[in-house]
Amino acid sequence: MTKISLSEDKIKFINLHKSFFNDLNNTICEVSDSKVIIFESSGQNPDPACVEINFNNDQYTLYYWDGYSLAEKDTSYSYKDALFKFKKYAKKLAKSLRRF
C-alpha cells in the first residue's frame, strides 16, 4: 500500500533528525504531507546541504545535496525502500556536516 501523507510519520522523521543531528546546531527538519527535508540552516551557503524525500504521482523521489550540487537522486515506489534510502542519506549528510 502506498503511503499518501508523509506527515503521518512526522514523529519518526523528527526522531531520526534528533538521533543523527543532535550535536549539530544548524540543521532543521521540515515535514509536510508530500515532502520531508533536513537541511543545514546556517545561512552561509546559498545552496545548503540537505536530504529530501518527495511524494508525487505515487512515487517517492529522494535527493541528497552535498552543499555544492546534487550528489545523488533516487526514485522508489515503495515507502519502506524510500525510508531506508532517506535514512542512509541523512546519516551521510550528518557525517559530511561534522567534517566542516
TIRO-2110 file (N, C-alpha, C; in Angstrom, 1 decimal):
// TIRO-2110
0.8, -1.2, 0.0, N, 1, A
0.0, 0.0, 0.0, CA, 1, A
0.9, 1.2, 0.0, C, 1, A
0.5, 2.2, -0.8, N, 2, A
1.3, 3.5, -0.9, CA, 2, A
0.8, 4.4, 0.2, C, 2, A
1.8, 4.9, 0.9, N, 3, A
1.5, 5.9, 2.0, CA, 3, A
1.2, 7.2, 1.3, C, 3, A
0.1, 7.8, 1.6, N, 4, A
-0.4, 9.0, 1.0, CA, 4, A
0.3, 10.3, 1.6, C, 4, A
0.4, 10.4, 2.9, N, 5, A
0.9, 11.6, 3.5, CA, 5, A
2.1, 11.2, 4.4, C, 5, A
3.2, 11.9, 4.1, N, 6, A
4.5, 11.7, 4.8, CA, 6, A
4.3, 12.3, 6.2, C, 6, A
3.4, 13.3, 6.4, N, 7, A
3.3, 13.9, 7.8, CA, 7, A
2.7, 12.9, 8.8, C, 7, A
2.1, 11.8, 8.3, N, 8, A
1.6, 10.8, 9.3, CA, 8, A
2.8, 10.2, 10.1, C, 8, A
4.0, 10.2, 9.6, N, 9, A
5.1, 9.7, 10.3, CA, 9, A
6.0, 10.9, 10.7, C, 9, A
5.4, 12.0, 11.0, N, 10, A
6.2, 13.2, 11.4, CA, 10, A
7.1, 12.9, 12.6, C, 10, A
6.6, 12.2, 13.6, N, 11, A
7.4, 11.9, 14.8, CA, 11, A
8.6, 11.0, 14.4, C, 11, A
8.4, 10.1, 13.5, N, 12, A
9.5, 9.2, 13.1, CA, 12, A
10.6, 10.1, 12.4, C, 12, A
10.2, 11.0, 11.6, N, 13, A
11.2, 11.9, 10.9, CA, 13, A
11.9, 12.8, 11.9, C, 13, A
11.2, 13.4, 12.9, N, 14, A
11.7, 14.3, 13.9, CA, 14, A
12.7, 13.5, 14.7, C, 14, A
12.4, 12.3, 15.1, N, 15, A
13.3, 11.5, 15.9, CA, 15, A
14.5, 11.1, 15.1, C, 15, A
14.4, 10.8, 13.9, N, 16, A
15.5, 10.5, 13.0, CA, 16, A
16.5, 11.7, 13.0, C, 16, A
15.9, 12.9, 12.8, N, 17, A
16.7, 14.1, 12.8, CA, 17, A
17.4, 14.3, 14.2, C, 17, A
16.7, 14.1, 15.3, N, 18, A
17.3, 14.2, 16.6, CA, 18, A
18.5, 13.2, 16.8, C, 18, A
18.3, 12.0, 16.3, N, 19, A
19.3, 11.0, 16.5, CA, 19, A
20.6, 11.2, 15.7, C, 19, A
20.4, 11.6, 14.4, N, 20, A
21.6, 11.8, 13.6, CA, 20, A
22.2, 13.2, 13.7, C, 20, A
21.5, 14.2, 14.1, N, 21, A
21.9, 15.6, 14.1, CA, 21, A
21.9, 16.3, 15.5, C, 21, A
21.9, 15.5, 16.5, N, 22, A
21.8, 16.1, 17.9, CA, 22, A
22.9, 17.0, 18.3, C, 22, A
24.1, 16.8, 17.7, N, 23, A
25.2, 17.6, 18.1, CA, 23, A
25.5, 18.7, 17.1, C, 23, A
24.7, 18.8, 16.0, N, 24, A
24.8, 19.8, 15.0, CA, 24, A
23.7, 20.9, 15.2, C, 24, A
24.0, 22.1, 15.5, N, 25, A
23.1, 23.1, 15.9, CA, 25, A
22.4, 23.7, 14.7, C, 25, A
23.0, 23.8, 13.5, N, 26, A
22.4, 24.5, 12.4, CA, 26, A
21.7, 23.6, 11.4, C, 26, A
20.8, 22.7, 11.9, N, 27, A
20.1, 21.9, 11.0, CA, 27, A
18.6, 22.0, 11.4, C, 27, A
17.7, 21.8, 10.3, N, 28, A
16.3, 21.9, 10.5, CA, 28, A
15.7, 20.7, 9.8, C, 28, A
14.6, 20.2, 10.4, N, 29, A
13.8, 19.2, 9.8, CA, 29, A
12.4, 19.7, 9.6, C, 29, A
12.0, 19.7, 8.3, N, 30, A
10.6, 20.2, 8.0, CA, 30, A
9.8, 19.1, 7.4, C, 30, A
8.6, 18.8, 7.9, N, 31, A
7.8, 17.7, 7.4, CA, 31, A
6.4, 18.3, 7.0, C, 31, A
6.0, 18.0, 5.7, N, 32, A
4.7, 18.3, 5.2, CA, 32, A
4.1, 17.0, 4.7, C, 32, A
2.9, 17.2, 4.1, N, 33, A
2.2, 16.0, 3.6, CA, 33, A
2.9, 15.3, 2.5, C, 33, A
3.6, 16.0, 1.6, N, 34, A
4.3, 15.4, 0.5, CA, 34, A
5.8, 15.6, 0.4, C, 34, A
6.4, 16.1, 1.5, N, 35, A
7.8, 16.4, 1.5, CA, 35, A
8.4, 16.4, 2.9, C, 35, A
9.6, 15.8, 3.0, N, 36, A
10.4, 15.9, 4.2, CA, 36, A
11.8, 16.4, 3.8, C, 36, A
12.3, 17.3, 4.5, N, 37, A
13.6, 17.9, 4.2, CA, 37, A
14.4, 18.1, 5.5, C, 37, A
15.6, 17.7, 5.5, N, 38, A
16.6, 18.0, 6.6, CA, 38, A
17.7, 18.8, 5.9, C, 38, A
17.9, 20.0, 6.4, N, 39, A
18.9, 20.8, 5.8, CA, 39, A
19.8, 21.6, 6.7, C, 39, A
20.9, 22.0, 6.3, N, 40, A
21.8, 22.9, 7.0, CA, 40, A
21.3, 24.3, 6.9, C, 40, A
21.2, 25.0, 8.1, N, 41, A
20.5, 26.3, 8.1, CA, 41, A
21.3, 27.4, 8.6, C, 41, A
22.6, 27.4, 8.4, N, 42, A
23.5, 28.4, 8.9, CA, 42, A
23.3, 29.7, 8.1, C, 42, A
22.8, 29.6, 6.9, N, 43, A
22.7, 30.8, 6.0, CA, 43, A
23.9, 31.2, 5.3, C, 43, A
25.0, 30.5, 5.5, N, 44, A
26.3, 30.8, 4.9, CA, 44, A
26.4, 30.3, 3.4, C, 44, A
25.6, 29.3, 3.1, N, 45, A
25.7, 28.7, 1.8, CA, 45, A
24.3, 28.9, 1.1, C, 45, A
24.4, 29.5, -0.1, N, 46, A
23.1, 29.7, -0.9, CA, 46, A
22.5, 28.4, -1.4, C, 46, A
23.3, 27.4, -1.4, N, 47, A
22.8, 26.0, -1.8, CA, 47, A
23.2, 25.1, -0.7, C, 47, A
22.4, 25.1, 0.4, N, 48, A
22.8, 24.3, 1.6, CA, 48, A
22.7, 22.8, 1.4, C, 48, A
23.5, 22.1, 2.1, N, 49, A
23.5, 20.6, 2.1, CA, 49, A
22.2, 20.2, 2.7, C, 49, A
21.6, 19.2, 2.0, N, 50, A
20.3, 18.7, 2.5, CA, 50, A
20.0, 17.3, 2.0, C, 50, A
19.0, 16.7, 2.6, N, 51, A
18.4, 15.4, 2.2, CA, 51, A
16.9, 15.6, 2.1, C, 51, A
16.3, 15.1, 1.1, N, 52, A
14.9, 15.4, 0.9, CA, 52, A
14.2, 14.2, 0.3, C, 52, A
12.9, 14.0, 0.7, N, 53, A
12.1, 13.0, 0.1, CA, 53, A
10.8, 13.7, -0.3, C, 53, A
10.4, 13.4, -1.5, N, 54, A
9.1, 14.0, -2.1, CA, 54, A
8.2, 12.8, -2.5, C, 54, A
6.9, 13.0, -2.2, N, 55, A
6.0, 12.0, -2.7, CA, 55, A
5.1, 12.7, -3.8, C, 55, A
5.2, 12.2, -5.0, N, 56, A
4.4, 12.8, -6.1, CA, 56, A
4.1, 11.7, -7.1, C, 56, A
2.9, 11.6, -7.6, N, 57, A
2.5, 10.7, -8.6, CA, 57, A
2.8, 9.2, -8.2, C, 57, A
2.4, 8.9, -7.0, N, 58, A
2.6, 7.5, -6.5, CA, 58, A
4.0, 7.0, -6.5, C, 58, A
5.0, 7.9, -6.4, N, 59, A
6.4, 7.5, -6.3, CA, 59, A
7.1, 8.5, -5.3, C, 59, A
8.2, 8.0, -4.7, N, 60, A
9.0, 8.8, -3.8, CA, 60, A
10.3, 9.1, -4.5, C, 60, A
10.6, 10.4, -4.5, N, 61, A
11.9, 10.8, -5.1, CA, 61, A
12.8, 11.4, -3.9, C, 61, A
14.0, 10.9, -3.9, N, 62, A
14.9, 11.2, -2.9, CA, 62, A
16.1, 12.0, -3.5, C, 62, A
16.5, 13.1, -2.8, N, 63, A
17.6, 13.9, -3.2, CA, 63, A
18.6, 14.0, -2.1, C, 63, A
19.8, 14.0, -2.4, N, 64, A
20.9, 14.3, -1.5, CA, 64, A
21.8, 15.4, -2.1, C, 64, A
21.7, 16.6, -1.5, N, 65, A
22.6, 17.7, -1.9, CA, 65, A
23.7, 17.8, -1.0, C, 65, A
25.0, 17.8, -1.5, N, 66, A
26.1, 17.8, -0.6, CA, 66, A
26.6, 19.3, -0.3, C, 66, A
25.9, 20.3, -0.7, N, 67, A
26.3, 21.6, -0.4, CA, 67, A
26.9, 22.3, -1.6, C, 67, A
27.2, 21.6, -2.6, N, 68, A
27.7, 22.1, -3.8, CA, 68, A
26.8, 21.9, -5.0, C, 68, A
26.3, 20.6, -5.1, N, 69, A
25.5, 20.2, -6.2, CA, 69, A
24.6, 19.0, -5.8, C, 69, A
23.8, 18.6, -6.7, N, 70, A
23.0, 17.4, -6.4, CA, 70, A
23.9, 16.2, -6.5, C, 70, A
24.2, 15.5, -5.4, N, 71, A
25.1, 14.4, -5.4, CA, 71, A
24.4, 13.1, -5.8, C, 71, A
23.2, 12.9, -5.3, N, 72, A
22.5, 11.6, -5.6, CA, 72, A
21.0, 11.9, -5.7, C, 72, A
20.4, 11.1, -6.5, N, 73, A
18.9, 11.1, -6.7, CA, 73, A
18.4, 9.7, -6.9, C, 73, A
17.4, 9.3, -6.2, N, 74, A
16.8, 8.0, -6.4, CA, 74, A
15.3, 8.2, -6.4, C, 74, A
14.6, 7.2, -7.0, N, 75, A
13.2, 7.1, -7.0, CA, 75, A
12.8, 5.7, -6.6, C, 75, A
11.6, 5.6, -5.9, N, 76, A
11.1, 4.4, -5.4, CA, 76, A
9.6, 4.4, -5.4, C, 76, A
9.0, 3.3, -5.6, N, 77, A
7.5, 3.1, -5.5, CA, 77, A
7.2, 2.6, -4.1, C, 77, A
8.1, 2.1, -3.4, N, 78, A
7.9, 1.5, -2.1, CA, 78, A
8.3, 2.5, -1.0, C, 78, A
7.4, 2.7, 0.0, N, 79, A
7.6, 3.6, 1.1, CA, 79, A
8.8, 3.1, 1.9, C, 79, A
8.8, 1.8, 2.2, N, 80, A
9.8, 1.1, 3.0, CA, 80, A
11.2, 1.3, 2.4, C, 80, A
11.3, 1.1, 1.1, N, 81, A
12.6, 1.3, 0.4, CA, 81, A
13.0, 2.8, 0.4, C, 81, A
12.0, 3.7, 0.2, N, 82, A
12.3, 5.1, 0.2, CA, 82, A
12.8, 5.6, 1.6, C, 82, A
12.2, 5.1, 2.6, N, 83, A
12.6, 5.4, 4.0, CA, 83, A
14.0, 4.9, 4.3, C, 83, A
14.3, 3.7, 3.9, N, 84, A
15.6, 3.2, 4.1, CA, 84, A
16.7, 4.1, 3.4, C, 84, A
16.4, 4.5, 2.2, N, 85, A
17.4, 5.3, 1.5, CA, 85, A
17.5, 6.7, 2.1, C, 85, A
16.3, 7.2, 2.6, N, 86, A
16.3, 8.5, 3.3, CA, 86, A
17.2, 8.5, 4.5, C, 86, A
17.1, 7.4, 5.3, N, 87, A
18.0, 7.3, 6.5, CA, 87, A
19.4, 7.2, 6.1, C, 87, A
19.7, 6.5, 5.0, N, 88, A
21.1, 6.4, 4.6, CA, 88, A
21.7, 7.7, 4.2, C, 88, A
20.9, 8.5, 3.4, N, 89, A
21.3, 9.8, 3.0, CA, 89, A
21.4, 10.8, 4.2, C, 89, A
20.5, 10.7, 5.2, N, 90, A
20.6, 11.5, 6.4, CA, 90, A
21.8, 11.2, 7.2, C, 90, A
22.2, 10.0, 7.3, N, 91, A
23.4, 9.6, 8.0, CA, 91, A
24.6, 10.2, 7.3, C, 91, A
24.6, 10.1, 6.0, N, 92, A
25.7, 10.6, 5.1, CA, 92, A
25.8, 12.1, 5.3, C, 92, A
24.7, 12.8, 5.3, N, 93, A
24.7, 14.3, 5.5, CA, 93, A
25.2, 14.7, 6.8, C, 93, A
24.8, 14.0, 7.9, N, 94, A
25.3, 14.3, 9.2, CA, 94, A
26.8, 14.1, 9.3, C, 94, A
27.3, 13.0, 8.7, N, 95, A
28.8, 12.8, 8.7, CA, 95, A
29.5, 13.9, 7.9, C, 95, A
28.9, 14.3, 6.8, N, 96, A
29.5, 15.4, 6.0, CA, 96, A
29.5, 16.7, 6.7, C, 96, A
28.4, 17.0, 7.4, N, 97, A
28.4, 18.3, 8.1, CA, 97, A
29.3, 18.3, 9.3, C, 97, A
29.6, 17.2, 9.9, N, 98, A
30.5, 17.2, 11.0, CA, 98, A
32.0, 17.5, 10.6, C, 98, A
32.3, 17.1, 9.3, N, 99, A
33.6, 17.3, 8.8, CA, 99, A
33.9, 18.8, 8.6, C, 99, A
32.9, 19.6, 8.4, N, 100, A
33.0, 21.0, 8.1, CA, 100, A
32.7, 21.9, 9.2, C, 100, A
END
